[in-house]
Amino acid sequence: MRRFFNGTFPSLLDKLDAHVARAQERFADNDLIESLILGGGYGRGEGGVYLADDEPQLYNDLDYFLFTSEPENPELLREVRDFEKVESAALGIDVEVTCLPPGNLNGAEKSMMFHDLVKGCLVVTGPQNYLAEWQDKMDPALIAPIEATRLLWNRGSGLFFARCRLDEPDARGFIYRQHMKLAIALGDAILCMAGQHNAYCEIRGERFAQLDSPLATDEIRALHATGVAFKQRPEEPPADLDLAAQNAQMRALWQTVYINIEGKRLGCAFENADDYAKSARRLFPEESALRCLLLAVRDRLKRGAALRPYGDYPRGALMRALVQLNADQPDWDQVKQNLPIKNTDWKSTSSVYETWWNYYS
């Protein structure tokens, strides 16, 4: 496996080697930790390298997974948060550590996140074979359809946040990144539903180029190839690129793919965004209606509002709202049915949506 990224960049390799050495020194002797594993692009050896005036810079987040029997231990969490803060400042990118109990690996074959982690990672502390027993279980055909939905929902949310900042001149880089993330996610979600996911983006690029699917149009194939290239060699948006027009194009494609994939997941057909948002069907039928109701009560008491419909998992309300928020002309009355907004301007709606998205993403 390549170390951290594709290409020869000695200064970045030294920087990340030194970072990993600091992580080992800090956590190797902590008895609470079973294993600390670097996942994500850099863990798989395909992290992004941004060339600024021919000077290579790190680009993506560093995503760690820390396996411990005490993921809520206050002392451990303080140590982890300090590590994130210190190393983010040292590297100039976000360093994030997710603390998980080992039991979360049960059923890992259904999760896109765990599939990618098992197939490509760097074990920083703990046994080097910590994930070995799951290697042979990682069949992409076993990844649950909800994983494709979740990928598109998260990237579609980024697309909405980008839409809300189109009038900000200093947001061009952010907006373009959200567009490129969606460019690759559209093809990746289609691949996932076809049982052909792969942890490595280059292989996904090859597979999607050959995939026989009515959703794999020439337009989406071209965008996926662009997204794969951007993932490894990110760049600033061209000066003459009309980001508003690109955002409108991406929103239309997102709606088409998202609504189609949701129809397949739920075993029905949605005609359009209105049909999806107004459907009486529960978007999370596997969740207990009683649990969903209790979550709504908890949110009402703790957070001052609750997402509707109350009998569905709260993420479903955000998903219903998003198909409207990414439409050319949102049905604001319908958005208000799902999202506790008072005003219908983009800025305040984005703030409310992001707050609840952080709760349930």
Secondary structure, 3 states (H helix, E strand, C coil): CCCCECCCCHHHHHHHHHHHHHHHHHHCCCCCEEEEEECHHHHHCCECEEEECCEEEECCCEEEEEEECCCCCHHHHHHHHHHHHHHHHHHCCCEEEEEECHHHHCCHHHCHHHHHHHHCCEEEECCCCCCHHHHHHCCHHHCCHHHHHHHHHHHHHHHHHHHCCCCCHHHHHHHHHHHHHHHHHHHHHHHHHCCCCCCCHHHHHHHHHHCCCCCCCHHHHHHHHHHHHHHHCCCCCCCCCCHHHHHHHHHHHHHHHHHHHHHHHHCCCCCCHHHHHHCCCCCCCCCCHHHHHHHHHHHHHHHCCCCCCCCCCHHHHHHHHHHHHCCCCCCHHHHHHHCCCCCCCHHHHHHHHHHHHHHHC
